[in-house]
Amino acid sequence: MEEINEVSSVAFICSDCGADCTYKPGTKNITCQYCGAKNEIAETNQAVEEQDFHEGLSNLDNQEPLLEKFVDCNACGASSSIDTQVTAANCPYCAAPFITTEAYETNGILPKSLIPFQIDKKQAQLNFKNWIQKSWFTPNDLKKASLNFEKFKGIYIPYWTYDANYDCQYTGLRGDHYYVTKTVKIGDKTTTRQVQKTKWSSAAGNVTGFHNDLLVIGSTSLPAKYVHKLEPWDLSKLTPYDKNYLSGFTVERYKIELEEGFETAKEIGKPTIKNKINNDIGGDAQRIQTMNTDYSNITYKHLLLPLYVCAYHFKGEVFQFLVNAQTGEVQGERPKSWIKIALAITIGLALVAAAILILQYLT
């Protein structure tokens, strides 16, 4: 991790025995790890509301304290919140010991909603093992290995969503296909065939529409290519922010700021606008030359989504994987068996050679 990431560990105390209580995934309960006491998380009629984007930007100087104290990891750069009464703790990402006397305060935009963990560690680990088994190129000894999941962490990752109306002025080219007859000679035979041509003409216009819930990750601590593959999330399951859902899990503070996130959202929404432009241009082919897009009625949500994060060692290398704790989807790094890859290439080349021989025989 090259960037500094801010995360927090959240715990609640059992009123019966004083031990830590944790949220039980897939339920509405926080449960004591020792006496088994259950406390139901109260239902709320509060709706998950959109926040005005420009108002949010204007209030950046008046941010609220996110959590009491943070401490930086000297090994990996992560920054985690810590209870002021704790004298010893470890980084949730690399397990390196913290220097707790160096804790500090920080402010930010508070999350207003989240999706609670829906699957527990046991199910997530089973999903990972099934994921490993699915790849034919995975070494057999990894499939048979007993993996150590001690550092298997449940983390709420910060995200932004953006809604906006767009109005895009464009210029481009419209292509209409037509066909001409061409005479060709193949050996001693002369034949004719239809050849496709395209007539291009200028096009211009504007398209309008609405982007709904463009999802942008606010974290820089995890490999983006794997996080994006964990989508889609069912955002209809968002619930108003409640600290009870965080108990027993880690919460990461966003590093992608509100305004920067909207710039990313624009890129995410651009293919939708391009498709609309192509439909507006019409014809058989389209080329977009310029796009000038204005956005209005911009709103955002700051929310937390649940992931399990783990790294495992195999033959001296470290491989990281992620589990979507709502859907169970697994993404990450898998070692490859070069013997199996070489075998697959050999088989592929043999099949190509056989196909060529068959084709030569038939002709």
Buried (B, 14 or more C-beta within 10 A) or exposed (E): BEEBBBBBBBBBEBEEEEBBBBBBBBBBBBBBEEEEBBBEBEEEEEEBEBBEBEEBBEBEEEEEEBBEBBBBBEBBBBBBBBBEEEEEBBBBBBEEEBEBEEBEEBEBBEBBBBBBBBBBBEBBBEBBBEBBEEBEBBBEEBEEEEBEBEBBBBBBBBBBBBBBEBBBBBBBBBBEEEEEEEEEEEEEEEEEEEEEEEEBEEBEEEBEBEBEBBBBBBBBBBBEEBBEBBEEBEBEEBBBBBEBBBBBBBBBBBBBBBEBBBEBBBEBBBEBBBEBBBEBBEBEEBEBEEBEBEBEEBBBBBBBBBBBBBBBEBEEEEBBBBBBBBBBBBBBBBBEBEEBEEEEEEEEEEEEEEEEEEEEEEE
